[in-house]
Amino acid sequence: MRLATLAAAACFAASSALAADFQLPKQLVWTAYGTGSAGYNQAVAIGAALQVAAGINLRILPAGNDVARLEPLRQGKVPFSANGIGVYLAQEGVFAFAGKDWGPQKIRLLASNAGGGVAMSLGVARDACEKVGKPDCKGFTFADLKGLRVAWIKGAPALNVNSTAWLAYGGLGWDDVEKVEFGGFGAAWNGLVEGTVDAAFSATNAGNCYEAAAGPRGLFWPPFDPTDEAAFRRLLTVAPYYIKVHATVGATIDGTEGRDMAAFAYPILIGLDSTAPDLAYNMTKAMFELLPMYSGKAPGIDGWGLQFQKFDWVIPYQKGAVRYYKEAGVWSDEAQAHNDRLIARQDALAKAWAALRAENPQDWEAAWKQKRREALKAGGFDTAF
């Protein structure tokens, strides 16, 4: 009986490998968020599907911050990164990517998880609500974070920008809270569980959030009011990539009717403009062909579906990925025009960066802010940040 079972499994694996209509190296490496994060968990599920379908070993390099996730990609040590909104900051050459050793990066999108019912927010330990006189978090809002301890992740501008945006939503800034620094996303959420911090940013479906919700302190997502346009504008002023969503997936949200929240695509699978188009094409193709195999294997993972891809977002698609979307019949003239415009923006930033390096100003930070703003305005682009 056991031999028959093993034989059947072997036949299934072999037929799956033959059926896989994409060509990828047998050893593939991605960088991703740290273990326990939604991005890591989804990468593991995708890796399992690659192994069964085509005998491909996907090695995942977890990293605690944006710089650590993007450095191997920039150095050519890995071809892809399953990252977060930090890739937008890298494209723009801001925050941790504004220094002389970084600058604006020519990021290219392959696919993103934009439809899994997941939201992004600051999660709060339920017992922290008692500190502001609101036991069990009844009536607690983002404004009530004032005076509480909020996580700040070293070297992770994307996480920190999002925390800043949610503080702004509540009419607060970092001077209004106690900033507690951590070395990574996982460490911050361990701190929330252990009681060294009261609030931390995350996607609602991260494993760390489920651990926090099941822990002694509990977890609470402060309410988002989709009708409060003034508050939403404060959020967008800091983080212009958010959209309003109805969240249905995540810690304390699963199994309910869902709730109004806000989100952006995550994880975001990227390469660079220099990534081999054929490699990008086949990786993109694999993501969609294998979706039935990894569907449901991690919270929110179904949001990778082709129907959820955003062709009018803030990061341009890789040439190889565009080839796949054209074959799939979902790429339009409008999408191409938008993509060309985004690439032109990246080119303008790269040209401005090269010019500034030639000038080598003494006050680099101030000079880059001015040079960047001037280049974007000259090209008729939005001067975000």
C-alpha positions, -999 to +999 in steps of 0.1 A: +000+000+000+028+024+009+047+016-023+015+023-043+011+056-025+047+066-031+044+056-068+012+077-072+029+107-056+059+103-079+037+101-110+018+132-098+051+151-093+064+140-127+032+149-145+031+183-128+067+190-138+059+181-174+028+203-173+047+233-159+048+257-189+076+279-177+114+277-176+132+287-144+165+277-128+162+247-105+177+268-077+159+302-072+164+328-045+141+356-033+145+380-004+114+385+017+102+399+050+113+381+082+099+347+093+063+350+106+054+378+082+027+375+057+052+380+029+075+352+042+045+328+047+032+334+012+067+329-003+070+296+015+036+285+000+047+296-035+080+278-031+062+245-022+042+248-054+073+254-075+089+223-059+059+201-067+052+214-101+087+218-116+112+205-090+124+241-084+139+249-050+129+284-039+153+296-012+139+325+008+162+349+024+143+367+053+154+402+062+142+426+088+143+459+068+140+473+033+178+479+028+186+444+037+160+430+013+170+452-016+208+451-012+211+415-025+189+424-055+210+454-063+242+434-061+228+407-084+230+380-057+192+373-060+170+379-091+138+388-072+124+402-040+090+397-024+090+430-008+067+457+006+061+494-002+097+501+005+103+494-032+084+526-039+107+545-016+137+530-033+124+540-067+119+575-054+154+577-037+140+589-004+145+582+033+171+554+037+176+554-001+185+591-003+221+586+007+251+587-017+255+549-015+219+543-028+199+568-047+168+561-069+166+525-081+151+513-113+126+489-097+104+468-120+072+450-109+064+414-119+032+409-099+016+419-066-009+407-040-035+435-042-068+416-037-065+393-008-089+412+016-058+422+036-054+457+052-024+475+067-026+494+099-011+500+133-020+472+156-024+480+193-022+457+223-056+456+239-043+461+274-026+494+262-061+509+258-064+508+295-036+534+298-058+560+282-089+551+302-106+529+275-107+493+288-111+466+262-105+494+236-141+506+235-141+540+218-103+539+212-092+558+181-058+565+164-058+598+183-056+578+216-022+566+207-009+598+222+015+590+249+017+553+241+048+534+229+050+529+191+075+507+173+102+523+150+122+498+129+158+507+122+166+507+085+130+501+075+117+534+060+086+517+045+074+504+078+082+537+095+065+558+068+034+537+073+035+541+111+039+579+105+010+579+081-014+563+107-002+586+134-011+615+110-045+599+104-051+604+141-037+639+140-005+629+157+032+629+151+062+611+166+066+638+192+032+628+205+042+592+212+071+573+228+093+559+200+107+524+207+134+513+183+137+477+171+161+459+147+133+443+126+096+437+120+096+405+139+114+420+169+088+448+171+059+424+172+077+402+197+079+434+217+042+440+214+035+405+227+061+408+255+050+442+266+079+465+256+058+484+230+021+492+226+016+495+189+033+483+157+026+485+120+017+454+099-004+438+073-034+422+091-025+387+079+010+385+093+017+355+114+031+378+141-004+395+144-021+362+149+004+354+177-002+388+193-040+383+191-036+349+208-012+363+234-020+376+269-022+413+258-045+406+228-047+427+196-069+456+184-070+474+151-082+511+157-112+520+136-109+535+101-137+558+090-140+558+052-162+589+054-136+610+072-119+626+042-098+650+062-082+621+082-077+601+050-060+631+033-036+633+063-028+596+057-023+602+019-001+632+025+024+609+041+017+577+022+001+584-012-002+548-022-031+538+001-066+529-010-098+522+010-106+485+013-131+462+031-108+439+050-118+403+054-085+386+062-063+389+092-059+385+130-093+393+148-109+398+113-111+362+100-145+347+102-163+381+106-182+402+080-150+423+076-145+459+083-135+492+066-097+497+065-070+509+041-043+490+023-018+488-005-004+459-025+017+435-004+038+414-010+052+430-042+073+408-064+100+428-081+132+427-102+151+455-118+152+471-152+184+450-157+167+417-149+168+393-179+133+397-196+130+359-202+136+352-165+111+379-155+086+365-180+088+329-167+087+340-131+056+360-138+040+331-157+048+307-129+031+330-103-002+327-122+000+292-135+007+279-100-020+299-082-044+269-080-016+250-062-008+276-036-043+291-032-055+290+004-020+280+017-015+312+036-038+340+048-046+364+019-025+346-006-053+344-032-048+382-038-021+373-062-048+365-088-045+380-123-077+399-118-062+419-089-032+432-107-029+470-108-016+483-141-021+519-132-002+519-099+031+537-089+058+512-100+065+502-137+063+466-148+093+447-160+096+441-198+093+403-193+062+407-171+046+429-197+052+402-223+032+378-201+003+402-195+001+408-232-002+371-239-028+369-212-049+396-229-050+420-200-024+446-211-039+476-227-027+507-246-035+527-215-014+504-193+015+507-217+012+545-217+011+546-179+041+522-177+061+544-202+054+574-180+066+557-149+098+546-166+103+582-178+100+593-141+126+568-131+149+580-159+145+616-148+154+607-112+184+587-123+196+615-145+193+640-116+211+616-093+240+612-117+243+650-122+243+656-085+270+630-079+291+648-105+286+681-086+294+664-052+278+690-030+288+693+007+253+691+021+241+661+001+208+656+018+196+692+012+210+692-024+193+659-033+159+671-020+162+702-042+176+684-073+150+657-070+121+682-067+134+702-097+138+672-119+103+659-112+087+693-117+106+698-150+092+665-162+057+673-151+057+645-125+042+644-091+068+655-065+059+629-038+080+632-007 
